[in-house]
Amino acid sequence: MTLLRRFLPGWLAAYPRQKLGADLAAGLIVTVLVIPQSLAYALLAGLPPQMGLYVSIFPVIAYALLGSSMVQAVGPVAITAIMTYAVLSPLAAPGSAEYILLAAVLSLFSGLMLLACGVLRLGFLSQLLSRPVISGFISGSAVLIIISQMKYLLGIAPQGRSSAELVVDLLGKLADSHGPTVLIGLLALAALAFARHGLGGLLGRLGLGAPRAAFIGRLMPLVVVLFGTLAVVWLDLDRTRGVAVVGAVVAGIPGFEFFLPGYESIKLLIVPAFVMTLIGMVQGITMAQALAIKRRERVDANAELVGLGAANVVAAFYGGMPVGGGLSRSAINVAAGAQTPLASLVSALAMIGVLAGAAHWFERLPLAVLAASIMMAAWSMIDLQALRQAWAYDRADAMALLGTAGGVLLLGLETGIGLGIVLSMATLLYRVSTPHIAVVGRLPGSEHFRNVERYAVETIPGVLFVRIDERLFFGNLGAVEMRINQELERIGEARDLVLVMSAVNLMDTTAVEVFAELNQDLAERGIRLHLAEVRGPVQDRLQRSALWSSLSGQVFLSANAAFEQLRQPPA
Amino acid sequence: MTLLRRFLPGWLAAYPRQKLGADLAAGLIVTVLVIPQSLAYALLAGLPPQMGLYVSIFPVIAYALLGSSMVQAVGPVAITAIMTYAVLSPLAAPGSAEYILLAAVLSLFSGLMLLACGVLRLGFLSQLLSRPVISGFISGSAVLIIISQMKYLLGIAPQGRSSAELVVDLLGKLADSHGPTVLIGLLALAALAFARHGLGGLLGRLGLGAPRAAFIGRLMPLVVVLFGTLAVVWLDLDRTRGVAVVGAVVAGIPGFEFFLPGYESIKLLIVPAFVMTLIGMVQGITMAQALAIKRRERVDANAELVGLGAANVVAAFYGGMPVGGGLSRSAINVAAGAQTPLASLVSALAMIGVLAGAAHWFERLPLAVLAASIMMAAWSMIDLQALRQAWAYDRADAMALLGTAGGVLLLGLETGIGLGIVLSMATLLYRVSTPHIAVVGRLPGSEHFRNVERYAVETIPGVLFVRIDERLFFGNLGAVEMRINQELERIGEARDLVLVMSAVNLMDTTAVEVFAELNQDLAERGIRLHLAEVRGPVQDRLQRSALWSSLSGQVFLSANAAFEQLRQPPA
C-alpha cells in the first residue's frame, strides 16, 4: 500500500475525502457536456466523429495521472483539430484508413516531442512565440475553421486548395445549398449564439446568479445536439431529405493498436508535429497557468508538458487523434465543480459507458449541428481586441499579429506559424541588435573609466578605449563592428584599440569568429587589438579559440593597466 | 552629359582611365573562366546548361550598375542552384517548360524580396542566422550537391525522394555504371583535385609566385572542359558509346520574356523564395564585406541587397535562373585583376559574343565533366574545421551546426534551414531568457538603492523592491515572473511590490499583458503593484495600455519616493 502510494500522483495519494462528492458529480456532468465538442472536433480534424469520444478516455487518464494542473481537462481541441486537417488532408483522403493512420502518427510524434521537451526541461521554448503572434495565429485559424465548416452548414462541397479558392468556389455554389441542412444549421447557430450572448442576461433578469446562468449556457450545445437529432429522427430527414448525419458509430472501447511509423511518414510529419508541439505547449502551459492562478495553485510547466505528451502518445494508440488542453473543456470542468483530476478519471470511465451503451444515439445527429457548434466556438476565438491593443501600444507587434493571421489565411497554418516565429524573432533581433557601447576614458586622478561624452576624462592620442555593455552574439555583432569602425575613423590615426569587456558575460561562436576577422583586418591596417577586464568564464572559453592565439595585441587585467602601458609612446 | 552622369553609379561617373586596361583584361578572362561553372550550376539547378550562360549577361549588368561591391561577381552559384533544384523538382520535371517557368518565378520572387529588404533597410535580417548554422547549412547542402551529381558521374539514374533513399538506390545500381562515363568523370575529378591540392606546390617548386600559381589553378576547369569535349568529339563517344552530353544549345541572346506569376505559384514558391532570399542575403553581404575589407573599401549592406535583388529580377525575365554573389566567381574576378564593376560589364558583353558565336562548342561537352567540377566545388564547401572549432568553443553552437546539417541532409533544404533558424533562435532565447534582476534596499542615510545580497541596506517589512536590469520582452518574461513570485514567497507576508524600472528601456506588448495579469493576480492575493523610475519613452507607451489604468498601486518618480511613502504603516 505504501509502495503503491509512492507511484500515485500527489493529489491521489493524499486525496481528501470531502472532495469526492464534488469530483464525482463534476466528472459525470463533464462527460455529457463534452460529447458534442468531442464529436465536432473529430469532424473538424477530418476524422470519424466517434474518434473524438475515443480520445476522451485513455489520454484523459494519462493526463490526470501525470499532468500538474488540478482542473485542466484534455481532449480534442479546435486548434489541434484544424492543424491535423491542414497537415493531413493534402496527404490522404479525410476519413480514409490511411488518413486515420497518419493522424495517429502525428499524435505520436507530437506526444513524444512534448514528452522530450518536458523531460529535458525545454518549457522555455514556448517563449519562441510572442503573444501578438499567438493571437494572430489563433484568430487566423478560427477564420480557417469557420470556412472549413461552411460545407457542412450549407450541404454543398466547395473545391479548392487554398482558403481563398474555397471561399470563391463556395460563393459560386451558394445557390446549390441544401435547404433542410441550411435550416437545421442556422437554427442551431441561432440557438448557440443566443446561449452565448442573450441567455445570461435573460436568466439574470429572472433572478439567477451569474455562475448558474453560465452553467446553463454551457448546457446549450447538448440541448441543440439533442433537438437536432430528434428532428432528424422524427422527420426522417436523413433518409427522405438527404440531410447528412454522423452515420454508423463503432461502439465499444477502442482497442490498443500498436504500430511503428515508417521513414516516409517521419519525413512528412516531423515538421507539422513540431509546429503542433509548439502550439500545444504554448496553449497547454498558458491555460494551466491561468487556471492555477485563479485557484491559488501552482503548475510546473515541464510536468505539464510531460502530462500533455503522455496524453498524446496514449491517444496515438487508443483512438488516434491529437489532443490538447482545451479552453472550453477546462471551463466546463471548473464550472461543474471539479476539484482534482479525479473528476477527469470519473469522466473517462463514464465515457466508456457512453461508448458501450449509447454510441448509436449519435448516428442520426446532423453534421450541420456539429458544424454550427464548431463555428460558434471558432467565432469566439477571433480576438480583435488584441489587435486593437497591440496597434495602440506597439505597431511592430501589431504588424506581427496581422502578418501571422494573414499568413495563416493566405499561405496555410504551418507557413503562417513559421512566419509568426520569424516575425517574433525579427522584432526580437531588431531590439537586441543595437547593443550599448561607449567610448571611455580615465577620470583624472583615478583608476575609473567613464563615457567620454559625459565626463571630462583623459584619453591617449591614437588609442581607442571602447566598453561593450552587452553579451556578444550573432544578432548584435553587425552593430558592434560598425560602431567600432565609426569610432576608429573618427579618431583618425589609430594605433591601438582596447575593448573593455567587463560587462560581456557571453561571446558566442559567431562573436569569436567576427572578432578574429576584426583582429586580422585591424592588423592589416596597422592597429593592434587589445582586450581588458575579460570575465573569467569568457576567458576560459576564449583560450580555446583562434582569436586568443592570433590576437595582435595583449590581454590586460584592467583598463587602467592597458592605459598605463599604452600611454608610453610606442618603441 | 552632366544629367547622364547623375544617373550613373559613382564608380562609372568618375571612372579613372588608368584602370581601364586592367578591367578590360579581367572582364575577358572572367568570361572564359566562368563558362564551365555557369553551365555546371544550371545543370545542378535542373535547368538546361545554357541558361547558366544566359544569366551571366543582363543580371551581371544590373548588379554592376546597382550593387555596391567593386569586385563581387554575380551569376549562377552552387547553393542557389541546389535550392532551386530542391524546391522545384517535386513540382515539375527538371528541364520541362513548366520547370523553367517556375525557376523564373522563383528568381523573380527572391529578387523582389531582396529589393524590398534593401529598400526597407532590412539588411539586419541576415543576422537571423548564426555562423555555425550557416556553416551547417552550407556543409549539408554540399553533401546534397555531391549526391545529386553522382548520377551524371556514373551514368545511372537512381530513384528516391530523399537523399537517404537516393544513396541506397545508387549503391544498389553501382554495378550498372556506364563505363566510359565513369572513366571521363573520374579523370576530370582527378585533374581538378590535382589542380586544387597538388598543382600549387608543384608550380611553386618550379619557381612560380603564389598568385600566378593560383591563377593557373583556376584555369584547370576550363582545360578539363576542353579535353573532355575533345575526347567526345574525337572518339565520337556520345554517338557510339552513349556518353551523355550537354546537347543542343540554343544560341544567341535570350529574349525578354514577360510573365505574371499566378496565385498558385505564389503560394507554392513564396516560402522557398523567402529562404533563398535569406541565404542569398547572408551569402551576398558576407562575401561583399569580406572582399571589401581585403581591398580597404566599404560596402553598404542595403545597397548590396538592391543590387542582388535587381540582378534576380532581371534574371527572371532574361534567362530565368536565380543568381547570387558567387565565391569562386568573385575569386576569379579578383585574381584576373578586376578593379571596378566595369570588368563585369565587359564580361557580360563578351558573354553575348560567346553565345552568338561559340554556343555550339558546348553541345558535345560530357555531363560527367560538369558533374566532376560541381562535386569538386561542393567538396571545398564542406567545412569540418568550423564544426571542430565550435565544438571546442561552445557545445550549443556545435549542436546547432550539426542539427542544421543533419536537417538539410535528412529532411531537405528548406526544413534544414528552418531548423537552423529555430536552433539559432532557441540558443538566443535561452541566452536572453535569464535577465538580471535584483532585490534592492536603501543604503542607510542616502537615497541610493543597492542589492540586498551585497550591501547592508534598509528594507520595509512586507514591501519588496525589485530592480529589473533588462528590457522586457516575450522571451524573458517567464523568468521575471518566476523570480518575482519566488521573492514574494521568500519574504512571506507581502503587501507591496515595487518594480524599479530605471534600466528597462523597452516593454513589448507581451510584457504589458503579462504584467497586467501579474497586477490582477497580486491584487487578488492582497498585494499592490507599484512602478518606480519608469523611463519616459516606456511611460508614454504604458499610458496607452490596460496595465496603466488597472494598476493596483502607484507610479513613483523614484524608488526613494516609494520607500518614503510605503514605510508608513498602512492606514
Interface residues (C-beta under 8 A of the other chain):
Chain A: F124 L125 Q127 L128 L129 S130 R131 P132 R161 S162 A164 Y263 E264 K267 I270 V271 I293 R296 A301 Q389 A390 A392 Y393 D394 D397 A398 L410 L411 G412 T415 G418 I421 V422 S424 M425 A426 T427 L428 L429 Y430 R431 V432 S433 R471 F473 F474 G475 N476 L477 G478 L506 D508 T509 T510 V512 E513 V514 E517 D521 R525 R541 R544 S545 A546
Chain B: F124 L125 Q127 L128 L129 S130 R131 P132 R161 S162 A164 Y263 E264 K267 I270 V271 I293 R296 A301 Q389 A390 A392 Y393 D394 D397 A398 L410 L411 T415 G418 I421 V422 S424 M425 A426 T427 L428 L429 Y430 R431 V432 S433 R471 F473 F474 G475 N476 L477 G478 L506 D508 T509 T510 V512 E513 E517 D521 R525 R541 R544 S545 A546
